[in-house]
Amino acid sequence: MKEPREPAPDQQINVRLLFFGAARDVAGHNEVEFSLAGPINAAHAFEEVLSAYPELRRFGRSLLFAVNQEYAPTNREIRDGDELALFPPVSGGSGEQADPGTADVLPAAMSANDFFELTLQPIDLGSVARRIVLPECGATVTLDGYAREWTRGRRTLYLIYEAYPAMALGEMERLGQQAHERFEIAHIGIVHRTGRLEIGETSVVIAVSAPHRRAAFEACEWAIRELKRTVPIWKKEVFEDGEVWVEGESPTNFSLSTD
């Protein structure tokens, strides 16, 4: 009869832990090297982070968790060298580049004439729209989101946008793929402005071309709604008497319980 095996000793797992938006302000760090005792899944890793940074519990169930630039299911295994990120619900604007080594424009993988970008430079609405105007299309619909001066009776001086760049581009590309599956469109492009925006400056442009205008309208409306829900980009409003991070609706299928 074989002797039962002794359970494997805990294995130290070293990960890169990133914080964004209001979570970064609370944690007091942009990123840290963090050690976990493995084997461990995303849910337990999330709880370990909250134990190390208990102030983050103020976000309750709304705090989101990503592993290697993807929203993480609770049972996802955490491996040595993984990149973990914690952040509050996204606000659907566009954001400041988190990585100072990146270029001014970061293109995601493109298919045909689709494009998905973050940029530190002002956005030219007409130039974005013309990139998807093709002979086979009968309509192009372009959405222009820009910084407004008044929010709930408070005067905004300027906005600051912050993004998780690699994950934001991946999520925008995923939205583009879903838009093609849902609507009869030819092409879609999304460009987000990042950094500081003055009042009236364009923050995001979504352009959709299609053989028929109804599909282009519907896809454009759907894309901005989903972008505000899932793309990791945050907006800080700076007022005359203070500042605040704007939080959107938490995508419940991506959040991990803190109970």
FIKOLZA-1660 file (N, C-alpha, C; in steps of 0.1 Angstrom, whole numbers, plus 5000, padded with zeros to 4 digits):
% residues 259
   i   px   py   pz ch aa at
   1 5008 4988 5000  A  M  N
   1 5000 5000 5000  A  M CA
   1 5009 5012 5000  A  M  C
   2 5006 5022 4991  A  K  N
   2 5014 5034 4990  A  K CA
   2 5011 5043 5001  A  K  C
   3 5022 5050 5006  A  E  N
   3 5020 5060 5016  A  E CA
   3 5013 5073 5010  A  E  C
   4 5004 5079 5017  A  P  N
   4 4998 5091 5011  A  P CA
   4 5008 5102 5010  A  P  C
   5 5007 5110 4999  A  R  N
   5 5016 5121 4996  A  R CA
   5 5014 5132 5006  A  R  C
   6 5025 5138 5010  A  E  N
   6 5024 5151 5018  A  E CA
   6 5019 5162 5009  A  E  C
   7 5010 5171 5014  A  P  N
   7 5006 5182 5006  A  P CA
   7 5018 5191 5002  A  P  C
   8 5018 5196 4990  A  A  N
   8 5029 5204 4985  A  A CA
   8 5030 5217 4994  A  A  C
   9 5042 5221 4998  A  P  N
   9 5044 5233 5005  A  P CA
   9 5039 5245 4997  A  P  C
  10 5035 5256 5004  A  D  N
  10 5031 5268 4997  A  D CA
  10 5043 5273 4989  A  D  C
  11 5040 5278 4977  A  Q  N
  11 5050 5283 4968  A  Q CA
  11 5048 5298 4967  A  Q  C
  12 5059 5305 4968  A  Q  N
  12 5058 5320 4968  A  Q CA
  12 5056 5324 4953  A  Q  C
  13 5046 5333 4951  A  I  N
  13 5042 5338 4938  A  I CA
  13 5044 5353 4938  A  I  C
  14 5053 5358 4930  A  N  N
  14 5055 5372 4929  A  N CA
  14 5048 5378 4917  A  N  C
  15 5041 5389 4920  A  V  N
  15 5033 5395 4909  A  V CA
  15 5035 5410 4909  A  V  C
  16 5031 5416 4898  A  R  N
  16 5032 5431 4897  A  R CA
  16 5018 5436 4900  A  R  C
  17 5016 5444 4910  A  L  N
  17 5003 5449 4914  A  L CA
  17 5001 5464 4910  A  L  C
  18 4991 5467 4902  A  L  N
  18 4989 5481 4898  A  L CA
  18 4976 5486 4904  A  L  C
  19 4976 5499 4906  A  F  N
  19 4964 5506 4911  A  F CA
  19 4961 5518 4902  A  F  C
  20 4948 5520 4900  A  F  N
  20 4943 5531 4891  A  F CA
  20 4932 5539 4897  A  F  C
  21 4931 5551 4892  A  G  N
  21 4920 5560 4896  A  G CA
  21 4920 5562 4911  A  G  C
  22 4908 5563 4917  A  A  N
  22 4907 5565 4931  A  A CA
  22 4913 5554 4940  A  A  C
  23 4914 5542 4934  A  A  N
  23 4921 5531 4942  A  A CA
  23 4936 5534 4944  A  A  C
  24 4942 5541 4934  A  R  N
  24 4956 5544 4935  A  R CA
  24 4958 5555 4946  A  R  C
  25 4948 5565 4946  A  D  N
  25 4949 5575 4956  A  D CA
  25 4948 5569 4970  A  D  C
  26 4939 5559 4972  A  V  N
  26 4937 5553 4985  A  V CA
  26 4949 5544 4989  A  V  C
  27 4954 5536 4979  A  A  N
  27 4966 5527 4982  A  A CA
  27 4979 5535 4984  A  A  C
  28 4980 5546 4978  A  G  N
  28 4992 5554 4978  A  G CA
  28 5003 5550 4969  A  G  C
  29 5000 5541 4960  A  H  N
  29 5010 5536 4950  A  H CA
  29 5004 5535 4936  A  H  C
  30 5013 5537 4926  A  N  N
  30 5009 5533 4913  A  N CA
  30 5011 5518 4910  A  N  C
  31 5022 5513 4915  A  E  N
  31 5024 5498 4914  A  E CA
  31 5034 5494 4924  A  E  C
  32 5033 5481 4928  A  V  N
  32 5042 5475 4938  A  V CA
  32 5045 5461 4934  A  V  C
  33 5056 5455 4938  A  E  N
  33 5058 5441 4937  A  E CA
  33 5051 5435 4949  A  E  C
  34 5044 5424 4947  A  F  N
  34 5035 5418 4957  A  F CA
  34 5037 5403 4957  A  F  C
  35 5038 5397 4969  A  S  N
  35 5040 5383 4970  A  S CA
  35 5028 5376 4976  A  S  C
  36 5025 5364 4970  A  L  N
  36 5013 5356 4975  A  L CA
  36 5018 5342 4977  A  L  C
  37 5011 5335 4986  A  A  N
  37 5014 5321 4989  A  A CA
  37 5005 5313 4980  A  A  C
  38 5012 5305 4970  A  G  N
  38 5004 5297 4961  A  G CA
  38 5003 5283 4965  A  G  C
  39 4994 5275 4958  A  P  N
  39 4986 5280 4947  A  P CA
  39 4975 5289 4952  A  P  C
  40 4970 5298 4943  A  I  N
  40 4960 5307 4947  A  I CA
  40 4952 5312 4935  A  I  C
  41 4939 5314 4937  A  N  N
  41 4931 5319 4926  A  N CA
  41 4928 5334 4927  A  N  C
  42 4921 5340 4917  A  A  N
  42 4919 5354 4917  A  A CA
  42 4911 5359 4929  A  A  C
  43 4901 5352 4934  A  A  N
  43 4893 5356 4945  A  A CA
  43 4902 5357 4958  A  A  C
  44 4910 5347 4960  A  H  N
  44 4918 5347 4972  A  H CA
  44 4930 5358 4971  A  H  C
  45 4935 5359 4959  A  A  N
  45 4945 5370 4957  A  A CA
  45 4939 5384 4959  A  A  C
  46 4927 5386 4955  A  F  N
  46 4920 5398 4957  A  F CA
  46 4919 5401 4972  A  F  C
  47 4915 5391 4980  A  E  N
  47 4913 5392 4994  A  E CA
  47 4927 5395 5001  A  E  C
  48 4938 5389 4996  A  E  N
  48 4951 5392 5001  A  E CA
  48 4955 5406 4999  A  E  C
  49 4952 5412 4988  A  V  N
  49 4955 5426 4985  A  V CA
  49 4947 5435 4994  A  V  C
  50 4934 5432 4996  A  L  N
  50 4926 5440 5005  A  L CA
  50 4931 5439 5020  A  L  C
  51 4936 5428 5023  A  S  N
  51 4942 5426 5037  A  S CA
  51 4954 5435 5038  A  S  C
  52 4962 5436 5028  A  A  N
  52 4974 5445 5028  A  A CA
  52 4971 5459 5027  A  A  C
  53 4960 5463 5020  A  Y  N
  53 4956 5476 5018  A  Y CA
  53 4941 5478 5023  A  Y  C
  54 4938 5477 5036  A  P  N
  54 4924 5476 5041  A  P CA
  54 4916 5489 5037  A  P  C
  55 4923 5500 5034  A  E  N
  55 4915 5512 5031  A  E CA
  55 4907 5510 5018  A  E  C
  56 4912 5500 5010  A  L  N
  56 4905 5498 4997  A  L CA
  56 4891 5492 4999  A  L  C
  57 4888 5487 5011  A  R  N
  57 4875 5481 5014  A  R CA
  57 4864 5491 5013  A  R  C
  58 4868 5504 5014  A  R  N
  58 4857 5514 5013  A  R CA
  58 4849 5514 5000  A  R  C
  59 4855 5508 4989  A  F  N
  59 4848 5507 4977  A  F CA
  59 4838 5495 4977  A  F  C
  60 4838 5487 4987  A  G  N
  60 4828 5476 4988  A  G CA
  60 4829 5467 4976  A  G  C
  61 4818 5463 4971  A  R  N
  61 4817 5453 4960  A  R CA
  61 4820 5459 4946  A  R  C
  62 4822 5472 4946  A  S  N
  62 4824 5479 4933  A  S CA
  62 4838 5478 4928  A  S  C
  63 4848 5474 4936  A  L  N
  63 4862 5474 4932  A  L CA
  63 4864 5463 4922  A  L  C
  64 4871 5466 4911  A  L  N
  64 4873 5456 4901  A  L CA
  64 4887 5451 4901  A  L  C
  65 4889 5439 4895  A  F  N
  65 4902 5432 4896  A  F CA
  65 4905 5426 4882  A  F  C
  66 4917 5428 4877  A  A  N
  66 4921 5423 4864  A  A CA
  66 4934 5415 4866  A  A  C
  67 4936 5405 4857  A  V  N
  67 4948 5397 4857  A  V CA
  67 4953 5397 4843  A  V  C
  68 4965 5401 4841  A  N  N
  68 4971 5402 4828  A  N CA
  68 4963 5409 4818  A  N  C
  69 4957 5421 4822  A  Q  N
  69 4950 5430 4814  A  Q CA
  69 4936 5424 4809  A  Q  C
  70 4931 5415 4817  A  E  N
  70 4917 5410 4815  A  E CA
  70 4910 5409 4828  A  E  C
  71 4897 5412 4827  A  Y  N
  71 4888 5410 4839  A  Y CA
  71 4889 5396 4843  A  Y  C
  72 4891 5393 4856  A  A  N
  72 4894 5380 4861  A  A CA
  72 4882 5373 4867  A  A  C
  73 4879 5361 4863  A  P  N
  73 4869 5353 4870  A  P CA
  73 4875 5348 4883  A  P  C
  74 4866 5345 4893  A  T  N
  74 4871 5342 4906  A  T CA
  74 4880 5330 4907  A  T  C
  75 4878 5321 4898  A  N  N
  75 4886 5308 4899  A  N CA
  75 4899 5309 4890  A  N  C
  76 4902 5320 4885  A  R  N
  76 4914 5321 4876  A  R CA
  76 4927 5319 4885  A  R  C
  77 4935 5310 4880  A  E  N
  77 4948 5307 4888  A  E CA
  77 4958 5319 4886  A  E  C
  78 4964 5323 4897  A  I  N
  78 4974 5333 4896  A  I CA
  78 4988 5327 4896  A  I  C
  79 4996 5331 4886  A  R  N
  79 5009 5325 4884  A  R CA
  79 5020 5335 4887  A  R  C
  80 5032 5330 4889  A  D  N
  80 5043 5339 4892  A  D CA
  80 5046 5348 4879  A  D  C
  81 5048 5360 4882  A  G  N
  81 5050 5370 4871  A  G CA
  81 5038 5376 4866  A  G  C
  82 5026 5373 4870  A  D  N
  82 5013 5379 4865  A  D CA
  82 5013 5393 4869  A  D  C
  83 5005 5401 4861  A  E  N
  83 5002 5415 4864  A  E CA
  83 4988 5416 4869  A  E  C
  84 4986 5420 4881  A  L  N
  84 4973 5422 4887  A  L CA
  84 4970 5437 4888  A  L  C
  85 4957 5441 4886  A  A  N
  85 4953 5455 4887  A  A CA
  85 4940 5456 4895  A  A  C
  86 4939 5466 4903  A  L  N
  86 4927 5469 4911  A  L CA
  86 4923 5484 4907  A  L  C
  87 4910 5485 4905  A  F  N
  87 4905 5498 4901  A  F CA
  87 4890 5499 4904  A  F  C
  88 4885 5512 4906  A  P  N
  88 4870 5514 4908  A  P CA
  88 4863 5513 4895  A  P  C
  89 4850 5513 4895  A  P  N
  89 4843 5512 4882  A  P CA
  89 4848 5523 4872  A  P  C
  90 4848 5520 4860  A  V  N
  90 4853 5529 4850  A  V CA
  90 4843 5540 4847  A  V  C
  91 4848 5552 4842  A  S  N
  91 4839 5563 4841  A  S CA
  91 4836 5566 4826  A  S  C
  92 4842 5559 4817  A  G  N
  92 4839 5560 4803  A  G CA
  92 4844 5572 4796  A  G  C
  93 4854 5579 4802  A  G  N
  93 4860 5590 4794  A  G CA
  93 4872 5584 4787  A  G  C
  94 4883 5592 4786  A  S  N
  94 4895 5587 4782  A  S CA
  94 4906 5591 4791  A  S  C
  95 4918 5586 4790  A  G  N
  95 4927 5587 4802  A  G CA
  95 4941 5590 4799  A  G  C
  96 4947 5594 4809  A  E  N
  96 4961 5598 4809  A  E CA
  96 4970 5585 4808  A  E  C
  97 4980 5585 4800  A  Q  N
  97 4988 5573 4799  A  Q CA
  97 4995 5570 4812  A  Q  C
  98 4994 5558 4816  A  A  N
  98 5000 5553 4829  A  A CA
  98 5014 5550 4827  A  A  C
  99 5019 5546 4815  A  D  N
  99 5032 5542 4812  A  D CA
  99 5040 5553 4805  A  D  C
 100 5049 5560 4812  A  P  N
 100 5056 5571 4806  A  P CA
 100 5065 5567 4794  A  P  C
 101 5067 5554 4792  A  G  N
 101 5076 5550 4781  A  G CA
 101 5068 5548 4768  A  G  C
 102 5055 5550 4768  A  T  N
 102 5047 5547 4756  A  T CA
 102 5047 5559 4747  A  T  C
 103 5044 5556 4735  A  A  N
 103 5043 5567 4725  A  A CA
 103 5030 5575 4727  A  A  C
 104 5029 5586 4720  A  D  N
 104 5017 5595 4721  A  D CA
 104 5005 5587 4716  A  D  C
 105 5006 5579 4707  A  V  N
 105 4994 5571 4702  A  V CA
 105 4997 5556 4703  A  V  C
 106 4988 5549 4709  A  L  N
 106 4990 5535 4711  A  L CA
 106 4980 5527 4703  A  L  C
 107 4983 5522 4691  A  P  N
 107 4973 5514 4683  A  P CA
 107 4971 5500 4688  A  P  C
 108 4959 5495 4689  A  A  N
 108 4957 5481 4692  A  A CA
 108 4957 5474 4678  A  A  C
 109 4957 5461 4679  A  A  N
 109 4957 5453 4666  A  A CA
 109 4945 5457 4658  A  A  C
 110 4947 5459 4645  A  M  N
 110 4936 5464 4637  A  M CA
 110 4932 5453 4627  A  M  C
 111 4920 5453 4623  A  S  N
 111 4915 5444 4612  A  S CA
 111 4909 5453 4601  A  S  C
 112 4913 5451 4589  A  A  N
 112 4908 5460 4578  A  A CA
 112 4910 5475 4582  A  A  C
 113 4899 5482 4582  A  N  N
 113 4899 5496 4584  A  N CA
 113 4895 5500 4599  A  N  C
 114 4893 5490 4607  A  D  N
 114 4890 5493 4621  A  D CA
 114 4902 5499 4628  A  D  C
 115 4900 5507 4638  A  F  N
 115 4912 5512 4646  A  F CA
 115 4907 5516 4660  A  F  C
 116 4916 5514 4670  A  F  N
 116 4913 5516 4684  A  F CA
 116 4926 5522 4690  A  F  C
 117 4924 5535 4695  A  E  N
 117 4936 5542 4699  A  E CA
 117 4934 5550 4712  A  E  C
 118 4945 5552 4719  A  L  N
 118 4946 5563 4730  A  L CA
 118 4956 5573 4725  A  L  C
 119 4953 5586 4727  A  T  N
 119 4962 5596 4723  A  T CA
 119 4963 5607 4733  A  T  C
 120 4975 5613 4734  A  L  N
 120 4977 5624 4743  A  L CA
 120 4975 5637 4735  A  L  C
 121 4973 5636 4722  A  Q  N
 121 4971 5648 4714  A  Q CA
 121 4957 5652 4712  A  Q  C
 122 4954 5664 4708  A  P  N
 122 4940 5668 4705  A  P CA
 122 4935 5659 4693  A  P  C
 123 4922 5656 4694  A  I  N
 123 4915 5648 4684  A  I CA
 123 4908 5656 4673  A  I  C
 124 4911 5653 4661  A  D  N
 124 4904 5660 4650  A  D CA
 124 4893 5651 4645  A  D  C
 125 4881 5656 4648  A  L  N
 125 4868 5648 4646  A  L CA
 125 4867 5644 4631  A  L  C
 126 4869 5653 4622  A  G  N
 126 4868 5650 4608  A  G CA
 126 4878 5640 4603  A  G  C
 127 4890 5641 4608  A  S  N
 127 4901 5631 4604  A  S CA
 127 4897 5617 4608  A  S  C
 128 4892 5616 4620  A  V  N
 128 4888 5602 4625  A  V CA
 128 4877 5597 4616  A  V  C
 129 4866 5605 4613  A  A  N
 129 4855 5600 4605  A  A CA
 129 4860 5596 4591  A  A  C
 130 4869 5604 4585  A  R  N
 130 4873 5601 4571  A  R CA
 130 4881 5587 4570  A  R  C
 131 4886 5582 4581  A  R  N
 131 4894 5570 4581  A  R CA
 131 4885 5558 4578  A  R  C
 132 4872 5559 4580  A  I  N
 132 4863 5548 4577  A  I CA
 132 4853 5550 4566  A  I  C
 133 4854 5561 4559  A  V  N
 133 4845 5564 4547  A  V CA
 133 4850 5556 4535  A  V  C
 134 4842 5546 4531  A  L  N
 134 4846 5537 4520  A  L CA
 134 4835 5537 4510  A  L  C
 135 4838 5533 4497  A  P  N
 135 4828 5534 4487  A  P CA
 135 4816 5525 4489  A  P  C
 136 4818 5513 4496  A  E  N
 136 4807 5504 4498  A  E CA
 136 4797 5508 4509  A  E  C
 137 4800 5520 4516  A  C  N
 137 4792 5524 4527  A  C CA
 137 4783 5535 4523  A  C  C
 138 4771 5535 4529  A  G  N
 138 4761 5546 4526  A  G CA
 138 4760 5556 4537  A  G  C
 139 4766 5553 4548  A  A  N
 139 4765 5562 4560  A  A CA
 139 4777 5561 4569  A  A  C
 140 4781 5572 4575  A  T  N
 140 4790 5572 4586  A  T CA
 140 4784 5580 4597  A  T  C
 141 4784 5574 4609  A  V  N
 141 4779 5581 4621  A  V CA
 141 4791 5583 4630  A  V  C
 142 4793 5596 4635  A  T  N
 142 4804 5599 4644  A  T CA
 142 4799 5605 4657  A  T  C
 143 4803 5600 4668  A  L  N
 143 4800 5605 4681  A  L CA
 143 4812 5613 4687  A  L  C
 144 4809 5625 4691  A  D  N
 144 4820 5633 4696  A  D CA
 144 4817 5636 4711  A  D  C
 145 4825 5631 4720  A  G  N
 145 4823 5634 4734  A  G CA
 145 4833 5644 4738  A  G  C
 146 4829 5655 4746  A  Y  N
 146 4838 5665 4749  A  Y CA
 146 4836 5670 4764  A  Y  C
 147 4845 5677 4769  A  A  N
 147 4845 5682 4783  A  A CA
 147 4835 5693 4785  A  A  C
 148 4825 5691 4794  A  R  N
 148 4815 5701 4796  A  R CA
 148 4819 5710 4808  A  R  C
 149 4814 5722 4809  A  E  N
 149 4818 5731 4820  A  E CA
 149 4810 5729 4833  A  E  C
 150 4797 5725 4832  A  W  N
 150 4789 5724 4844  A  W CA
 150 4785 5710 4847  A  W  C
 151 4786 5705 4859  A  T  N
 151 4781 5692 4863  A  T CA
 151 4774 5693 4876  A  T  C
 152 4761 5690 4876  A  R  N
 152 4752 5691 4888  A  R CA
 152 4754 5704 4895  A  R  C
 153 4754 5715 4887  A  G  N
 153 4755 5728 4893  A  G CA
 153 4769 5733 4898  A  G  C
 154 4779 5724 4895  A  R  N
 154 4793 5728 4899  A  R CA
 154 4801 5731 4886  A  R  C
 155 4808 5742 4887  A  R  N
 155 4816 5746 4875  A  R CA
 155 4829 5738 4875  A  R  C
 156 4831 5731 4863  A  T  N
 156 4844 5724 4861  A  T CA
 156 4854 5732 4855  A  T  C
 157 4866 5732 4860  A  L  N
 157 4877 5740 4855  A  L CA
 157 4884 5732 4843  A  L  C
 158 4887 5719 4846  A  Y  N
 158 4893 5711 4835  A  Y CA
 158 4891 5696 4840  A  Y  C
 159 4894 5687 4831  A  L  N
 159 4893 5672 4834  A  L CA
 159 4906 5666 4832  A  L  C
 160 4908 5655 4840  A  I  N
 160 4920 5647 4838  A  I CA
 160 4916 5633 4836  A  I  C
 161 4921 5626 4826  A  Y  N
 161 4917 5613 4822  A  Y CA
 161 4929 5603 4825  A  Y  C
 162 4926 5592 4830  A  E  N
 162 4936 5582 4832  A  E CA
 162 4931 5568 4827  A  E  C
 163 4940 5561 4820  A  A  N
 163 4937 5548 4815  A  A CA
 163 4947 5537 4819  A  A  C
 164 4942 5525 4819  A  Y  N
 164 4951 5513 4820  A  Y CA
 164 4954 5509 4805  A  Y  C
 165 4964 5515 4799  A  P  N
 165 4965 5515 4784  A  P CA
 165 4963 5502 4777  A  P  C
 166 4972 5492 4781  A  A  N
 166 4971 5479 4774  A  A CA
 166 4957 5473 4775  A  A  C
 167 4951 5473 4787  A  M  N
 167 4938 5467 4789  A  M CA
 167 4927 5475 4782  A  M  C
 168 4929 5488 4782  A  A  N
 168 4919 5497 4775  A  A CA
 168 4918 5494 4760  A  A  C
 169 4930 5493 4754  A  L  N
 169 4930 5490 4740  A  L CA
 169 4924 5476 4737  A  L  C
 170 4928 5466 4745  A  G  N
 170 4922 5453 4743  A  G CA
 170 4907 5453 4745  A  G  C
 171 4902 5460 4755  A  E  N
 171 4887 5461 4756  A  E CA
 171 4880 5468 4745  A  E  C
 172 4887 5479 4740  A  M  N
 172 4881 5486 4728  A  M CA
 172 4881 5477 4716  A  M  C
 173 4891 5469 4714  A  E  N
 173 4891 5460 4703  A  E CA
 173 4880 5449 4704  A  E  C
 174 4878 5445 4717  A  R  N
 174 4868 5435 4719  A  R CA
 174 4854 5441 4716  A  R  C
 175 4852 5453 4720  A  L  N
 175 4839 5460 4716  A  L CA
 175 4838 5461 4701  A  L  C
 176 4849 5464 4694  A  G  N
 176 4848 5465 4680  A  G CA
 176 4843 5451 4674  A  G  C
 177 4849 5441 4678  A  Q  N
 177 4845 5427 4673  A  Q CA
 177 4831 5424 4676  A  Q  C
 178 4826 5428 4688  A  Q  N
 178 4812 5425 4692  A  Q CA
 178 4803 5434 4684  A  Q  C
 179 4807 5446 4680  A  A  N
 179 4799 5455 4672  A  A CA
 179 4797 5449 4658  A  A  C
 180 4807 5443 4653  A  H  N
 180 4805 5436 4640  A  H CA
 180 4796 5424 4641  A  H  C
 181 4796 5417 4652  A  E  N
 181 4787 5406 4654  A  E CA
 181 4773 5410 4656  A  E  C
 182 4770 5421 4662  A  R  N
 182 4757 5426 4665  A  R CA
 182 4750 5434 4655  A  R  C
 183 4758 5441 4647  A  F  N
 183 4752 5451 4637  A  F CA
 183 4758 5449 4624  A  F  C
 184 4750 5452 4613  A  E  N
 184 4755 5451 4600  A  E CA
 184 4763 5464 4596  A  E  C
 185 4775 5464 4601  A  I  N
 185 4784 5476 4599  A  I CA
 185 4796 5471 4591  A  I  C
 186 4803 5481 4585  A  A  N
 186 4815 5478 4577  A  A CA
 186 4827 5480 4585  A  A  C
 187 4828 5492 4593  A  H  N
 187 4840 5495 4600  A  H CA
 187 4837 5503 4613  A  H  C
 188 4846 5503 4622  A  I  N
 188 4844 5510 4635  A  I CA
 188 4858 5515 4639  A  I  C
 189 4858 5528 4644  A  G  N
 189 4870 5533 4650  A  G CA
 189 4867 5540 4663  A  G  C
 190 4876 5539 4672  A  I  N
 190 4875 5545 4686  A  I CA
 190 4888 5552 4689  A  I  C
 191 4887 5565 4692  A  V  N
 191 4899 5572 4696  A  V CA
 191 4896 5579 4709  A  V  C
 192 4905 5577 4719  A  H  N
 192 4903 5584 4732  A  H CA
 192 4915 5594 4735  A  H  C
 193 4911 5606 4738  A  R  N
 193 4921 5616 4743  A  R CA
 193 4925 5612 4757  A  R  C
 194 4937 5615 4761  A  T  N
 194 4942 5612 4774  A  T CA
 194 4948 5624 4781  A  T  C
 195 4950 5624 4794  A  G  N
 195 4957 5635 4801  A  G CA
 195 4947 5646 4804  A  G  C
 196 4952 5658 4805  A  R  N
 196 4944 5670 4809  A  R CA
 196 4936 5675 4797  A  R  C
 197 4923 5678 4799  A  L  N
 197 4915 5683 4788  A  L CA
 197 4909 5696 4794  A  L  C
 198 4909 5707 4785  A  E  N
 198 4902 5719 4789  A  E CA
 198 4888 5718 4784  A  E  C
 199 4879 5727 4790  A  I  N
 199 4865 5727 4787  A  I CA
 199 4863 5728 4772  A  I  C
 200 4855 5720 4766  A  G  N
 200 4852 5720 4752  A  G CA
 200 4860 5711 4743  A  G  C
 201 4871 5706 4748  A  E  N
 201 4880 5697 4741  A  E CA
 201 4874 5683 4740  A  E  C
 202 4876 5677 4728  A  T  N
 202 4871 5664 4726  A  T CA
 202 4878 5653 4734  A  T  C
 203 4871 5645 4741  A  S  N
 203 4876 5634 4749  A  S CA
 203 4876 5621 4742  A  S  C
 204 4865 5618 4734  A  V  N
 204 4864 5605 4727  A  V CA
 204 4856 5607 4714  A  V  C
 205 4861 5599 4704  A  V  N
 205 4854 5599 4691  A  V CA
 205 4851 5584 4688  A  V  C
 206 4839 5581 4685  A  I  N
 206 4835 5568 4679  A  I CA
 206 4829 5570 4665  A  I  C
 207 4835 5564 4655  A  A  N
 207 4830 5565 4642  A  A CA
 207 4827 5551 4636  A  A  C
 208 4815 5550 4630  A  V  N
 208 4810 5538 4625  A  V CA
 208 4805 5540 4611  A  V  C
 209 4809 5531 4601  A  S  N
 209 4804 5532 4588  A  S CA
 209 4796 5519 4585  A  S  C
 210 4786 5521 4577  A  A  N
 210 4777 5509 4573  A  A CA
 210 4770 5511 4560  A  A  C
 211 4766 5501 4554  A  P  N
 211 4758 5502 4541  A  P CA
 211 4746 5510 4543  A  P  C
 212 4740 5509 4556  A  H  N
 212 4727 5516 4559  A  H CA
 212 4728 5524 4572  A  H  C
 213 4723 5536 4573  A  R  N
 213 4725 5545 4584  A  R CA
 213 4720 5539 4597  A  R  C
 214 4709 5532 4597  A  R  N
 214 4703 5527 4610  A  R CA
 214 4713 5518 4618  A  R  C
 215 4720 5509 4611  A  A  N
 215 4730 5501 4617  A  A CA
 215 4741 5509 4623  A  A  C
 216 4745 5519 4616  A  A  N
 216 4756 5528 4620  A  A CA
 216 4752 5535 4633  A  A  C
 217 4740 5541 4633  A  F  N
 217 4735 5548 4645  A  F CA
 217 4734 5538 4657  A  F  C
 218 4728 5526 4655  A  E  N
 218 4727 5517 4666  A  E CA
 218 4740 5512 4671  A  E  C
 219 4750 5509 4663  A  A  N
 219 4763 5505 4667  A  A CA
 219 4770 5515 4675  A  A  C
 220 4769 5528 4670  A  C  N
 220 4776 5539 4677  A  C CA
 220 4770 5541 4691  A  C  C
 221 4757 5540 4692  A  E  N
 221 4751 5542 4706  A  E CA
 221 4755 5530 4715  A  E  C
 222 4755 5518 4709  A  W  N
 222 4758 5506 4717  A  W CA
 222 4773 5507 4722  A  W  C
 223 4782 5512 4713  A  A  N
 223 4796 5512 4716  A  A CA
 223 4799 5522 4727  A  A  C
 224 4793 5534 4727  A  I  N
 224 4796 5543 4738  A  I CA
 224 4791 5538 4751  A  I  C
 225 4779 5532 4751  A  R  N
 225 4774 5526 4763  A  R CA
 225 4783 5515 4769  A  R  C
 226 4787 5506 4761  A  E  N
 226 4796 5495 4765  A  E CA
 226 4810 5501 4769  A  E  C
 227 4815 5510 4762  A  L  N
 227 4828 5516 4765  A  L CA
 227 4827 5522 4779  A  L  C
 228 4817 5529 4783  A  K  N
 228 4815 5535 4796  A  K CA
 228 4814 5524 4807  A  K  C
 229 4810 5512 4803  A  R  N
 229 4808 5502 4813  A  R CA
 229 4820 5493 4815  A  R  C
 230 4829 5491 4805  A  T  N
 230 4839 5481 4806  A  T CA
 230 4853 5485 4804  A  T  C
 231 4855 5496 4796  A  V  N
 231 4869 5500 4792  A  V CA
 231 4875 5507 4804  A  V  C
 232 4887 5503 4809  A  P  N
 232 4893 5508 4821  A  P CA
 232 4899 5522 4818  A  P  C
 233 4891 5532 4819  A  I  N
 233 4895 5546 4817  A  I CA
 233 4887 5554 4828  A  I  C
 234 4894 5563 4834  A  W  N
 234 4888 5571 4845  A  W CA
 234 4889 5585 4843  A  W  C
 235 4879 5593 4849  A  K  N
 235 4879 5607 4847  A  K CA
 235 4879 5614 4861  A  K  C
 236 4887 5624 4862  A  K  N
 236 4887 5632 4874  A  K CA
 236 4882 5646 4870  A  K  C
 237 4872 5651 4877  A  E  N
 237 4867 5664 4874  A  E CA
 237 4873 5674 4885  A  E  C
 238 4879 5684 4880  A  V  N
 238 4886 5694 4889  A  V CA
 238 4877 5707 4889  A  V  C
 239 4871 5710 4901  A  F  N
 239 4862 5721 4902  A  F CA
 239 4869 5733 4908  A  F  C
 240 4862 5744 4910  A  E  N
 240 4867 5756 4916  A  E CA
 240 4870 5753 4931  A  E  C
 241 4862 5743 4937  A  D  N
 241 4863 5741 4951  A  D CA
 241 4867 5727 4955  A  D  C
 242 4874 5720 4946  A  G  N
 242 4878 5706 4949  A  G CA
 242 4879 5698 4936  A  G  C
 243 4880 5685 4938  A  E  N
 243 4881 5675 4927  A  E CA
 243 4876 5662 4931  A  E  C
 244 4871 5654 4921  A  V  N
 244 4865 5641 4924  A  V CA
 244 4867 5632 4912  A  V  C
 245 4870 5619 4915  A  W  N
 245 4870 5609 4905  A  W CA
 245 4856 5605 4902  A  W  C
 246 4852 5604 4889  A  V  N
 246 4839 5600 4885  A  V CA
 246 4838 5585 4883  A  V  C
 247 4829 5579 4890  A  E  N
 247 4828 5564 4889  A  E CA
 247 4815 5561 4882  A  E  C
 248 4816 5551 4872  A  G  N
 248 4804 5547 4865  A  G CA
 248 4798 5535 4872  A  G  C
 249 4790 5528 4864  A  E  N
 249 4783 5516 4870  A  E CA
 249 4793 5504 4869  A  E  C
 250 4794 5497 4880  A  S  N
 250 4802 5485 4881  A  S CA
 250 4797 5474 4873  A  S  C
 251 4805 5468 4863  A  P  N
 251 4800 5456 4856  A  P CA
 251 4800 5444 4865  A  P  C
 252 4789 5440 4870  A  T  N
 252 4788 5430 4881  A  T CA
 252 4794 5417 4877  A  T  C
 253 4794 5414 4864  A  N  N
 253 4800 5401 4860  A  N CA
 253 4815 5401 4861  A  N  C
 254 4821 5412 4864  A  F  N
 254 4836 5413 4865  A  F CA
 254 4841 5416 4880  A  F  C
 255 4831 5419 4889  A  S  N
 255 4836 5423 4902  A  S CA
 255 4837 5411 4911  A  S  C
 256 4846 5412 4921  A  L  N
 256 4849 5401 4930  A  L CA
 256 4843 5406 4944  A  L  C
 257 4837 5397 4951  A  S  N
 257 4831 5401 4964  A  S CA
 257 4842 5403 4974  A  S  C
 258 4839 5413 4982  A  T  N
 258 4848 5416 4994  A  T CA
 258 4842 5411 5007  A  T  C
 259 4831 5404 5006  A  D  N
 259 4825 5399 5018  A  D CA
 259 4833 5388 5025  A  D  C
% end
